[in-house]
Amino acid sequence: MNHTETLKSLARRGNEVQMMHLGLHRTIAMMQALGNPQEQFRSIHIAGTNGKGSVAAMVESILTHAGWKTGLYTSPHLVRVEERIRISGRQISSRTFAALATRIAAAEADLLSKKAMDRGLTTFEFLTCCAFLCFAEKKVDVAVVEVGLGGTLDSTNVIRPEVSVITGIALDHQNYLGNTLTKIAGEKAGIIKDNIPVVSGCCAESPRRVIRKRAKDVGAPLIEICDACRIKIRRRIRGHRSIDLHTPVRDYRNLRLSLAGEYQTRNAALAVMATENLKSIRIQDQGVRRGLANARWPGRLDEYSSRRRTLMDGAHNPEGAQFLRDYLVEQKEKEVHFVFGAVRDKNIKKMAKYLFPLATTIHLAGIVNSRSADPADIADMHRQFYPRIRIHPNMHEALLAAWRQCSRSGLVVVTGSLYLIGELLPLIQRSCRK
């Protein structure tokens, strides 16, 4: 398959959430057919409700700046599917992706013809197989692997990492993972393997008990940042922090974080302690320092000097919306124009409860996704904000209208879904001042 054929084939597999079939048996069958590539590289496995992408980006940056050849697998992508698979910080080429996909599709067809699989791979399973095959063939020293959804039955859970990380537990994807923090914690704790260290950022008592029990049951050393580290913020500059970090291994002074937001201090601590617990790799202070200062994670508190100052943040659940609100309040933004869109299975009402009171105007439209919430339904949920709400035929029109209504001192905030971020990112980048 060429690249165009590969993308069409991937699209036929359907929406990766709506067409999800949780389970490991198909991925295991594919890995065995391919010679178990997931066993040919070291790995760090990262789960959690929020922050796992940021932690993955920081870990990958630390390892890369320490001189190791890295793989990074994350989801979803913003603009190009190749963003999900990176080698030493660079996304793979379209040609490489097409070649990987062709091999995975051929192996899949063979297994189906032999009735060795119950059905074809889901979109996420297919991409996971591409990533693991790529990492093995590129001979990475260590791969940083972000869980797609949950943990126990997520297709990434076929790896045996050197370190597992759980960033935190909050309500999200309840229709798949359960409607309590305890149940969600149980699913995410499924990545904890016997005798493999696990670093946890979960401090809420009920999910913390679940993680502790799982770690004890399988003999996994558990390091909890609530108890094991101290973070002191030294400086705040336009949303970015410099911190002192004390871990069980080392004291780090004046670490500069490239990713904005108070919550990134916790994510940085998780990333540092994950690298500290690698068995076969030792990271010096300079690798940590340079890695945190140069980590990039687009679409998360990501500001552009476009037609108006424009902040993109992929907050897509109430906890993420609360982080965004706290950031806007901390930055003392007086004029905020939201461009908001979400998928309908999210807790839109609670997200809006955190964000909409800050709004000067609220611009709604459907996002380009089969799960998109109807903007009229969002407006009806929030009648108290009717005077501030504008409904548009598409998100491009919504963004243009927000720019027009925003003064030179104001801020346009694009949020509610990573799919929305991906939809508008090219337009925002094209409109940036030279």
N, C-alpha and C positions, 0 to 999 in steps of 0.2 A: 504494500500500500504506500502511496505517496502521502504527503501531509494532508492534502484536502480530503482524500479518501479516508484517512485515519480519523479526522474530525467528524466526518459524516458517520462513520461506523460507531464512533463513541456516542454521538447524539442519538443513534438508534437504540442504544442501551437505556435511554430514558433518564429522567431527573434522578440524581444520585441519592436524594432523600426519599422521594415518593416511591422509587423502585427498589428501595433498600431491602435486602434479605440478610439480616444479621446472622452470622455463623462463620466458623473457621474452616469447614470441611472443603469448600471449593478452593480457598486460597492454599490450604495444605496440599491438596491434590495438584494444584498448579506448581507449587514450589518443588514438590517431588519430581514432577515431570521435567522441570528445568534444572534438576541437579541440586536443589536446595540452596539457591544463591543467598538466602537470608542468613545462612550459617557462615558465610565467607567474609564477613566484616563485623567489627565491633559496633555496638549501637547503644544509644541512649533513647529510652522510650518515654514519651511525655503525654500525660492525660490531664484532664481538668476541665471545668466549665468555662472559665475565662482565663486568659493569660498564657495558654499553652503555646500559641503561635509566637508571642513575644519571647517567652522563655526559650523556645526552640531557636529563634533567631539569635538570641544572645549566646546560647551555648555554641551554636555553629560558628559565630563570629569569634568567640574566645578560642576555640580549637583551631580555626583557620589562622588567626593572628599568632598563635603559638607554633605555627609551622606544620600542622597536620593536614593531610588531604581529607576533606570532609564531604559527606553527602547530607542533603537536607530534603526531607519529604514533609510537605505541609498541605493543608486544604482549608477552604476552597481556594482556587486561584481568583485573581481580580480581573485580568484581561486575557491572558494567554494560559492555556492549560500547562504549558511547559514551565511556568513559574513554580509549579508544585515540586519539581525535581531539580535540585541544584547540586553542582559539584564545585566545592571550594568557593561558594558564594555566587556562582554564575548559573543561571538557568540553562538547561540543556537546549540544544538547537532543535528546530522543527524537524530536520533530517534525522537526528538521533532519536527523537521521540517516535517518528514514523517507523524507523527500523525496529525499535523495541516493541511497538504496538503490533507490528507484523508478526514478530516471533511469538508474542503472547497469544495473538488470535489463532495462529497455526497450532500451537500447543493446546489451546482451548478446544478447537475443532476436533483434534485427535482424541482428547479425553471424552468429549461428548459422543463421538462415534463409537467409542468403546464402552459407553454408559458408565464411565468412571466418575462423572459429575451429574448431579440431579438437574442442573440447569446451567445456562450460560452465566458468565461472571457479571456482577453488577458493575456500574461505572466505577465506583470507588475500589472495588476488588481488582478490576482491570488495571487501574492506575497504580495501585499498590504493588501489583506484580511487576509492572513496568519499572517502578522505582527500585525494587529490590534487585531485579536483574541488572539494571543500570549500575547500581552501587557495587555489585560483585564484579561486573566487567570493567568498571573504571578503577577497581582495586582501591577503594577509599580506605583510609585508616579507621575512620569511625563515621557512622551515619547517625544523624539526629532525626528521629521519627516521631511525628505528631500523630496521635490518635485521631481518627475521623469523628467517631461518635461513641461515647461510652468507654468501653475498654475490654470487658470480658469477651464479647463476641465481635469486636472490631477486627477487620481483616489484618490490621497491622500487628495483632497480638500473636502472630506466629514467630516473632523474633524472640531470642533470648538475650536481653540486653545486659550490659555491664552495670547499668544504673537505670532505675525507674524513677519518674518524677510525677507527682500529682500536685497540680498548681493550687487547686482549691475546689470547693463544691458549692454550687448554687443551683437554683431551679432553672432548667432548660431541657428541651426535648423530652418533656414528661411522658408523652405518648409512647416513647420508645424505652425510656430508662426508669420510669416510675415517678410518682407524684410527691415523693418526700425526699428530703436530703439524705436520709438513711439509705433508701433504695438506690438513689443515684450514686452515693458513695460506694455502695456494694458493687455496682457495675464498673465504676472507674478503678476501684481497688483490684479488679480482675487482672490488671497488668502486673501486679506484684508477683514476682516469681520466687521460688524457694532459693534461699541463701543469696539473693541479689539485693544489694542496698536500695532502699527507696527513700527519696527526699520528698517531704510533704509540706505544702504550704497551707494545709487545712487547719484552721484553729477553732472552728465551731465545734462544740462538744459532741453532738450526736454523730455527725459524719466522721469526726476524729476517732471515736470509739470503733467504728466499722473498719477504718484503715488500720488502726492499731491491732485489732483482732486478726485481720487478714495477714498482716506482717508477722504476728506471733505464730499463727497457725502454720505458716510455710517457712519459718525461720529466717525471714528477711530482716536484716538490720534496718531500723527505721530512724531517720534523722528528721526531726520536726523543726522548722525554722522558728516557730513560736518560742521554743526553748533553747535551740542550739545556736542561735545567732543574735547579734545586736546590730541595729542599723541606726546610724546618726546622720541626719541631713546637715551638711555643712553650708551649702548654698543652693538658692533657687534662682535660676535665670530663665525667664520667659517659658516657664513650665518644665524646664530641665533641671535635674538635680545632680549635685556632687555629694557623695556619701562616704562616710567611714563605715566599714563592714568588719565585724568580728565573727569568725566562724570557728568551729572546733579545730581547724587546721592552721589558720593564719589570721593575722590582722592586716586589713587593707585600708590605707588612708587615702582620702581624696580621690575616690573613683568617680570619674565623670560618665554620666549615663546619656547616651545619644537619644534614647527613647523618652518622650515627654510623659509626665503624669506621676502623681504621688505613688500610685500602685506599682509603677515600674521599679521602685526600690525593692519591693518584695520579690518581684520577678527576677531582678538582678541577683538577689541573695540565693534564690533557687537555682539559677543558672550556675553561679559560682560553686555552690555546694555539690551540684551534679557533676561538674568537672573534677572537683576534689575527690570524689568517690569512684572515679574510674580506676580499675585495678592496674591496667597495663600502660596508662598514659599519665605522665606528670606534667602539670601546667605551671609554669613559673609566673611570678607576679606580673611581669610585663605583658604576657599573653592575656591575662585577665583584664588588665588596665586598657590595653589597646582594643581588645574585643568588645568591651562594654562601651567604649567611646566611639566605636565605629559600627555598631550593630544597626541594621536597617530593617524596618518592618512597615512597609507602606500601608496607608489606609487606617492607621491607628494613631489618633491625635497628630495627624499629618497635615501641616499647614502649607499653603501655596499662596504666592503673591500673584493672584490672577486678576480678573477685572475688578474684583474686590478681594480683600483678604478672605481666604476660603479654607476652612478646616474640614478634613475628612476623617470620620471616625466610624469604624465598623461595629459600634455597639449594637447588639441584636438581642439583648435580653435585659431584664431589669437591673441586674448588677452592673452590666456594662454601661447602661444609661446613667446609673448613679455615679459611676466613675467619671463619665463625661460631664455631668452636671457639676460635680465637685471641681473639675478642672476649669470650667467656664466661670464659676464663682470665684475660684482662687485667682484667676487672671483678671477679675473685675471687668468682664465684658458687659457693657451697658446696652449695646444694640446687637441683638442676635437674630438672624433670619434662618430658620430651619428649612432645609430641603429633606423631607422625611418620607421614607417608604420602607415597608417591611413585608415579610411573608406572613401569611394568615395564621400559622400555627404558633406564632410567638405571643407573648403576653404584652400586646401592644398598649393596652390600657395602662399598665403599670409603668412601662417605658415612658409613655407620654406624661404620666404623673410627675416624673422626675424632670423632664425636659421642657414641656410646653409652657409652664409658668415663666420660664426665662425668655420666651420668644417675643420679638417685636412682630414678626409675621411667621406663618407656618405654611409651607408650600408642599402640597401633596400630589402624588401621581402614582400610577402603577409602575412596578419595576418589571424588567424583562425577565420574568421567571414564572413558570406555571403555577407556583405557589403564592404568587403575589396577592397581598391583601387589596381589596377594593378601596381606593382613596375616599369614596363617599361613605363607606362603612367606618373608616377611621374618623372622618369628620363627625359622623353621627354619634360616635362614642364620646366625643369631646365637645358637646354643644356649648359649654361654657367658654370655649375659645373660638367660637364661630366668627367674631369680628376680625380675628387675626388669620383665619384660615383661607387659603386660596387653593382651588383644585385645578389641575392642569392636565392636558391630554397625554403628556409623556414627561419623563424626568428631565429631558433636555430643556423643554419649555419651563419646567419648574425652576431649574437652576438659573436660566436666563432672567426669569422674573425676579428671583431673589437677588441677583446681582443688580438689577435695575432699581429695586426698592432699597437697597443697602446704601447708606452714606459712606463717604470715604473713611470714616472712623469706625464703621461697623464691621461685623463679622458674619459671613455665611457659613453655616454648619451643615454638612451633608452627612446624614446618619440614619440608622435603623436597620441596615442590612449590608453585609459584605458584597452581596450581589449588586446593590445600588452603588457602592463604592466603585466596583469594577465597571459599571455602566457609565459613570460620569468621569472617571479618572482621565481618560484620553482627552475629553473636552476641556477639563480644567488644566491639564498639562499644556495643551495647545494654546490656551488663553493666557498662560503665564507671561509676565513681563520679561522681556529680553534683558 
